[in-house]
Amino acid sequence: MAGPMPLFVAGMLFLSVGRRGAESAPRKAVTARLAAKWPATPLLLEASEFIAEESNEKFWQFLETVKELTIYQKGVSEHSYYDLLLKKAGQFLSNLQINLLKFSLSLRAFSPTIQMFQQIAAFEPPPKGCNAFVVIHGKSTCKINEIKKLLMTAQSRPKPYLFKGDHKFPVLKEPAVVVILYAEVGTKDFATFHNVLSEKAQKGEFVYILRHFVKKRSTEKMYLSGYGVELAIKSTEYKAMDESQLHRASLFFNCLNLNSRSY
């Protein structure tokens, strides 16, 4: 009976020390972020989609106020540009809606919508070297002076398929000829095309459709939140465990095995 007793005492001492060590050791945290497969999308485009959810008419009014807003982005900080964006949006939204817009931008809720339009543009495909371009019944160009020629033959070609999320101007007009603009809102290229197309569409020459297209994509990753990501917490707890404690435990039980064999 005298032999096994030291093993029992040693075991109790080890468990006591191990427990105290675990209590005193700093807890290791596991941080996770969800990165989308596409790069970061401009907040201005996401804000425009938020406003479009409220009203298609307000969407087009908002575009008129931010036609060349990205010009101001180069000379100010990101925070100042963000405040300017909210100020522009505030002309068409209530205080409650502005708070919802802030929440939407923090979640990047409309980034997938911008990426959807980007993928649609890739199927056209975009003409080489064009920051913005129009497609008129299957024919594309990035030159303003070629639009008139493409309009003359447009009705001899089939109309394009329009998606539910497309932005149409004028809103209520039934399309006879459809002109689709792929451009990044807020840039000079967008403003140039938009001024011409909106004026002609207002006169009833055709229906003007806008789809977001960003020629120069961001190099930053698109981090998303609120998309139902689930972590295996049990697994991460084990991975965060102090490996030194596991090593000490292994040595201790090896000692026990050696001592038991000697008895």
C-alpha positions in Angstrom: 0.0 0.0 0.0 3.0 2.3 0.6 4.1 2.1 -3.1 1.2 3.6 -5.1 0.7 6.5 -2.6 3.4 8.8 -4.0 1.8 8.5 -7.4 -1.5 9.6 -6.1 0.0 12.5 -4.3 2.0 13.5 -7.3 -1.1 13.3 -9.5 -3.1 15.6 -7.1 -0.2 18.1 -7.0 0.0 18.2 -10.8 -3.7 18.8 -11.2 -3.6 21.6 -8.6 -0.7 23.3 -10.3 -2.2 22.8 -13.8 -5.5 24.3 -12.7 -3.7 27.3 -11.1 -1.6 27.7 -14.2 -4.7 27.7 -16.4 -6.4 30.3 -14.2 -3.4 32.6 -14.2 -2.6 32.1 -17.9 -3.9 34.9 -20.2 -6.9 33.8 -22.3 -6.2 33.5 -26.0 -8.8 35.1 -28.3 -9.8 33.9 -31.8 -10.7 36.7 -34.2 -12.3 36.0 -37.6 -13.2 38.2 -40.5 -15.2 37.2 -43.6 -13.6 38.4 -46.9 -15.6 38.2 -50.1 -14.2 36.9 -53.4 -14.6 40.4 -54.9 -12.6 43.6 -54.0 -14.0 46.5 -52.0 -16.8 48.4 -53.8 -17.2 52.2 -53.6 -19.5 53.5 -50.8 -21.0 56.0 -53.2 -22.5 53.2 -55.3 -23.7 51.3 -52.3 -25.4 54.5 -51.0 -27.1 55.0 -54.4 -28.5 51.4 -54.2 -29.8 52.2 -50.7 -31.6 55.2 -52.0 -33.0 53.2 -55.0 -34.6 50.9 -52.4 -36.5 53.9 -51.1 -37.5 55.4 -54.4 -36.3 55.1 -58.0 -37.1 58.8 -58.6 -34.9 59.8 -55.6 -32.2 57.6 -57.0 -32.0 59.6 -60.2 -32.2 62.9 -58.3 -29.3 61.7 -56.1 -27.2 60.9 -59.1 -27.6 64.5 -60.4 -26.1 65.8 -57.2 -23.1 63.4 -57.1 -22.3 63.2 -60.9 -18.6 64.1 -60.3 -18.3 63.5 -56.5 -15.2 61.4 -56.8 -13.3 64.5 -57.8 -13.5 65.6 -54.2 -12.3 62.2 -52.9 -8.7 62.8 -53.9 -8.2 65.9 -51.8 -9.9 64.9 -48.5 -9.6 62.2 -45.9 -11.8 59.1 -46.1 -13.8 60.4 -43.1 -14.4 63.8 -44.7 -15.5 62.1 -48.0 -17.9 59.8 -46.0 -19.4 62.9 -44.3 -19.8 64.6 -47.7 -21.5 61.5 -49.0 -24.0 61.4 -46.1 -24.7 65.1 -46.6 -25.5 64.6 -50.2 -27.8 61.6 -49.3 -29.4 63.7 -46.6 -31.1 65.8 -49.2 -33.3 62.9 -50.1 -33.6 60.9 -46.8 -35.0 61.5 -43.4 -32.9 61.4 -40.2 -34.1 57.9 -39.5 -33.2 56.8 -43.1 -29.7 58.4 -42.7 -29.1 56.3 -39.6 -30.2 53.2 -41.6 -27.9 54.2 -44.4 -25.0 54.4 -42.0 -25.9 51.0 -40.7 -26.2 49.6 -44.2 -22.8 51.0 -45.2 -21.1 49.6 -42.1 -22.5 46.1 -43.0 -21.6 46.7 -46.7 -25.2 45.4 -47.4 -25.3 46.5 -51.0 -21.8 45.5 -52.0 -23.1 42.2 -53.5 -25.5 44.2 -55.7 -22.6 46.3 -57.0 -20.7 43.1 -57.7 -23.7 41.7 -59.5 -23.7 44.6 -62.0 -20.0 44.2 -62.4 -20.4 40.6 -63.4 -23.2 41.5 -65.9 -20.8 44.1 -67.5 -18.2 41.4 -67.8 -20.5 39.4 -70.1 -21.0 42.2 -72.6 -17.8 42.5 -72.5 -16.5 46.0 -72.0 -14.7 47.6 -75.0 -10.9 47.8 -74.4 -9.6 50.9 -72.8 -13.1 52.3 -71.9 -13.9 53.5 -68.4 -17.6 53.8 -69.3 -19.6 52.4 -72.3 -23.1 52.1 -73.6 -24.8 49.0 -75.1 -27.6 49.6 -77.6 -29.4 46.4 -78.5 -26.2 44.3 -78.6 -23.8 46.9 -80.0 -21.4 48.7 -77.7 -19.3 51.9 -77.8 -17.5 54.3 -75.5 -17.7 57.2 -77.9 -20.5 59.7 -77.6 -20.5 60.5 -81.3 -21.2 56.9 -82.2 -24.5 56.7 -80.2 -26.6 58.3 -82.9 -25.5 55.8 -85.5 -26.3 52.8 -83.2 -29.7 54.3 -82.4 -30.6 54.4 -86.1 -30.3 50.6 -86.5 -31.3 49.6 -82.9 -34.8 48.5 -83.8 -33.5 46.0 -86.3 -31.8 44.1 -83.4 -33.5 42.4 -80.4 -34.0 44.3 -77.2 -31.8 43.4 -74.3 -33.0 41.5 -71.3 -33.7 43.8 -68.3 -33.2 42.7 -64.8 -35.4 43.5 -61.8 -32.7 45.6 -60.2 -32.0 47.8 -63.3 -32.4 51.5 -62.9 -34.7 52.9 -65.6 -35.2 56.5 -66.8 -37.8 57.7 -67.5 -39.3 55.5 -64.8 -42.8 54.9 -66.3 -42.0 54.9 -70.0 -42.3 51.6 -71.9 -39.0 50.8 -73.8 -39.0 51.0 -77.6 -35.2 51.4 -77.8 -33.1 50.6 -74.8 -29.7 52.2 -74.1 -27.7 50.7 -71.3 -24.9 52.7 -69.6 -22.2 50.9 -67.7 -20.3 53.4 -65.7 -19.1 54.4 -62.2 -21.3 57.0 -60.7 -19.4 60.1 -59.5 -16.7 60.0 -62.2 -16.2 62.4 -65.2 -16.9 59.6 -67.6 -20.2 58.9 -66.0 -21.2 62.6 -66.0 -20.4 62.9 -69.7 -22.6 60.0 -70.7 -25.3 60.7 -68.2 -25.8 64.3 -69.3 -26.3 63.2 -72.9 -28.4 60.1 -72.2 -30.7 61.6 -69.6 -31.5 64.6 -71.9 -32.3 62.4 -74.9 -34.3 59.9 -72.7 -36.3 62.8 -71.3 -37.3 63.8 -74.9 -38.6 60.2 -75.4 -35.9 59.0 -77.9 -35.2 55.9 -75.8 -35.2 54.4 -72.3 -32.0 54.9 -70.4 -30.8 52.1 -68.1 -27.9 52.5 -65.7 -25.7 49.6 -64.5 -22.8 50.1 -62.2 -19.4 49.4 -63.7 -16.0 50.1 -62.0 -13.1 50.0 -64.4 -10.4 50.4 -61.8 -11.2 48.0 -59.0 -9.9 48.6 -55.5 -6.9 46.6 -54.2 -8.5 46.3 -50.8 -10.4 43.2 -49.7 -14.1 43.3 -49.3 -14.9 42.4 -45.6 -18.5 41.6 -44.9 -20.4 41.3 -41.7 -23.9 40.1 -40.8 -23.9 37.3 -43.4 -24.6 34.4 -41.0 -21.0 33.3 -40.5 -20.7 30.5 -37.9 -17.4 29.4 -36.2 -16.8 26.1 -34.6 -16.1 27.5 -31.2 -15.2 24.2 -29.6 -12.5 23.6 -32.2 -11.1 27.1 -31.9 -10.9 26.7 -28.1 -8.7 23.6 -28.5 -6.5 25.4 -31.0 -6.0 28.3 -28.7 -5.0 26.1 -25.7 -1.5 26.7 -24.4 0.7 24.0 -26.0 3.2 24.2 -23.2 0.5 22.8 -20.8 -0.2 19.9 -23.1 3.6 19.2 -23.2 3.8 19.1 -19.4 0.8 16.8 -19.2 2.4 14.4 -21.7 5.6 14.3 -19.7 3.7 13.7 -16.4 1.7 10.8 -17.7 4.8 9.2 -19.3 6.4 9.4 -15.8 3.3 7.7 -14.3 3.6 4.9 -16.8 7.3 4.3 -16.0 6.7 4.3 -12.3 3.8 1.9 -12.5 6.0 -0.5 -14.5 8.6 -0.5 -11.8 6.1 -1.7 -9.3 
